[in-house]
Amino acid sequence: MGKKIKKEVEPPPKDVFDPLTIESKKAATVVLMLHSPEEEILAKACEAIYKFALKGEENKATLLELGAVEPLTKLITHEDKIVRRNATMILGILTSNNDVKKLLRELDVMNSVIAQLTPEEEVVIHEFASLCLANMSTEYTGKVQIFEHGGLEPLLRLLSSPDPDVKKNSIECIYNLVQDFQCRTTFQELNAIPPVLDLLKSEYPVIQLFALKMLGVITNDKKSQAMLRDSQGLDHLIKILDTKELNDLHIEALSVVANCLEDMDSILLIRQTGGLKKLLAFAENSTIPDIQKNAAKAIAKAAYDSESRKLFHEQEVEKCLVTLLGSESDGTQVAASQAISAMCGNAGSQDFFNTQGIPQLVRLLKSDNEEVQEAAALALASLTTCNPANANAAAEADALGPLTSTLSSKRDGAVANAATVLMNMAMQEPLRAAVQSQDVLQALIGPLGSANTVVQSKAALAVATTVCDVEARAELRNRGGLEPLVELLHSKNDEVRRHASYAIMVCAGDELTATELYRLGALDILEEISLSVRRKNKFSEAAYNKLLNHNLSLKYSQTGYLSSSNIISDGFYDYGRINPGTKLLPLKELCLQEPSDRRAVLLINNESVDGSLLMEDKSSDLSYRRSISSSSSLRRASKEKTTKGRGKKEEEKVKEEEEVLAIPKLTGESSPEKEWYPPPDPHFCTYVYDVTRSILPVTNVKEQVEVLAKYVAEKMGGKIPKDKLPDFSWELHISELKFQLKSNVIPIGYIKKGIFYHRALLFKALADKIGVGCSLVRGEYGRAWNEVKLLDPSWKGVTGAFSAPETWIVDLMFHPGALMKSGGREANLYQFL
């Protein structure tokens, strides 16, 4: 152990004055003597005041009240050495009083005090002037004044003073000054590290301690780290750590080493001199918690550099860190966990911690200290990220229970880290069921509603990786987890919005969950996001499209495209094109509207008015045909008198109108208590029965497409020559249907005169019923077409040949059943002209 500084103030020469002993009641008189023009009186007054001030803080306050400070600030520059010395001694001890410091700042005496640090002045003046500066430097304004008046350089010079008190005061003041960035920069420019390092050899621990503290601040900067290395400062530090007698300095020395370990050259130097092994052994074997904690922090700091991680791994730092995990100190456990997290950038370290480290970290998750839980979860998050083996090791160490419990921690970091580990585990399919069995989804609902964006983001990702099956999605839905997930789409944080979109994309994997998300407004929010260049992302677009796949009516209206995987089901309706941001009215509302001059809404429905399938078997089909035939015959009989002499074409038109009149009105006049169903379409039911019976059994896909195309064309008015297209009075037919049905909604089967977009929709609807893959594409000006993927027949019989299917456009208008290669001239004419 070093010595304590014991300073005896040199008494003023006896031939100058005899000391005065003053009491509080006499203090005012003595203070008045500070204004005397006589040097002897001034010297005696200063000595008396000095002794009075030494007696305690109350006396210092008394002197301040009596106005002693201002005359003293003038006396420190007095021509007489003794007066100057005694006045400086008084100011030195008075500045321990905060009110005195405040007054001195106002009087702006810093320049006068710094002037006392010149080499010509005696040591006692140096001592008390530096004490004054050390006291003044404890506050920000004082530091600024000292620096601005050039106090740093003379203070550095005093570090080589033979007097230990001068050294102590000077290094303390410098330590306070270098807390400021500008002062640290000047410190580097003055190359001040060597004189500070010399103080490490001092026999006084307090001087060594301040020197180490100051180096700890300075070496946060890369340039200072290099300066310390070049000045052989690392050797001094390692020697201190090697010396057991200096154990009261070990914590601060380790702090400086920790900073230097951020410098790759310093690490190499420490390794070459054997210092790195000593450092690790020192940390591992120390019984002082703060030393172990600082050692782990040093490793953590350095390990963020890849080369440093490599060197640490070569020195088997992992063993040291695992040992530190077993410390009884919470601080050491936290620091060791953080160091393990940092070392995870090294693959070899990850492998080591698989068997030694993960079990200990899982135990720390159960700690009563939430900071320890957070650090342990951080280490596990780093260990299991992109590492299935470590994710399995965590599961084998029974981490699932503690991790799930950690999701309810009050510390946001602990929750975010636990969610990350669970996400990493759920990404492994064999572990996902185990994760789901721990009620993780229930535990994640709280974090989804957190105010912390990191927690929100990690929780959303954990949900996304956990709900990969219908059962898990149902659990999340039933437990109310979809609401907070949808709410996260409103977040202003890009990562939260992206991860929430990803989770919603996964959740939209089944009809029930997608329907609930739609009810909660997810589709509207995602659509709004898609219209913003800044807010949209790939996941929000994918989630939007995934939800649209469960609302094909909206998808087709917005995008004008349905793929072969988008299977049209009963209740689908084609409203026509709508602009982004426009809300699509529900079918029921459209059905209850009066007919208007806007485009007809086309409905696909294979169900009866009560929701059951209309076409169950052949007998129902025949029964339906008989009823229609009977109704039509009666109406034709009543019309015969008025239709005599008309041409065949006019008779067919009347027949068509009569069939339509036999259809019940779509608006309906049923009681409001009855459940509403979409209007039935017996014609379409007949079509479904026909194609199922006659086209489904065909084994050749090309033939199925061709036959179905001819069937559709036949039901929609037959083949139409291009030059006759303007004469094809489909608009009148549609208008009559709207009038007769008293609705803008027309079931597709009622249309007997259809053009491109009517026929393409019917083709797609029937093809989906019999499993023929095709897409539906909306064009301009009433155009729409179907695309099918077929193998090029020219490859047939070629051994070993393989050709990807090609896209063909199906002709439903001019040459029904003809196939036109996509991109070809005929296809382009069909699509666009």
Secondary structure, 3 states (H helix, E strand, C coil): CCCCCCCCCCCCCCCCCCCCCCCHHHHHHHHHHHHCCCHHHHHHHHHHHHHHHHCCHHHHHHHHHCCCHHHHHHHCCCCCHHHHHHHHHHHHHHCCCHHHHHHHHHHCCHHHHHHHHCCCCCHHHHHHHHHHHHHHCCCHHHHHHHHHCCCHHHHHHHHHCCCHHHHHHHHHHHHHHCCCHHHHHHHHHCCCHHHHHHHHHCCCHHHHHHHHHHHHHHCCCHHHHHHHHHCCHHHHHHHHHHCHHHHHHHHHHHHHHHHHCCCHHHHHHHHHCCHHHHHHHHHHHCCCHHHHHHHHHHHHHHCCCHHHHHHHHHCCHHHHHHHHHCCCCHHHHHHHHHHHHHHCCCHHHHHHHHHCCHHHHHHHCCCCCHHHHHHHHHHHHHHHCCCHHHHHHHHHCCCHHHHHHHCCCCCHHHHHHHHHHHHHHHCCHHHHHHHHCCCHHHHHHHHHCCCCHHHHHHHHHHHHHHCCCHHHHHHHHHCCCHHHHHHHHHCCCHHHHHHHHHHHHHHCCCHHHHHHHHHCCHHHHHHHHHCCCCCCCHHHHHHHHHHHCCCHHHHHHHHCEECCCCCCCCCEEECCCCCCCCCCCCHHHHHCCCCCCCCCEEEECCECCCCCECCCCHHHHHHHHHHHHHHHHHHHHHHHHHHCCCCHHHHHHHHHHHHHHCCCCCCCCCCCCCCCCCCCCHHHHHHHHHHHHHCCCCCCHHHHHHHHHHHHHHHCCCCCCHHHHHHCCHHHHHHHHHHHHCCCEEEHHHCCCCCHHHHHHHHHHHHHHHCCCCEEEECCCCCEEEEEEECCHHHCCCCCCCCCCEEEEECCCCCCCCEEECCCHHHHHHHHC
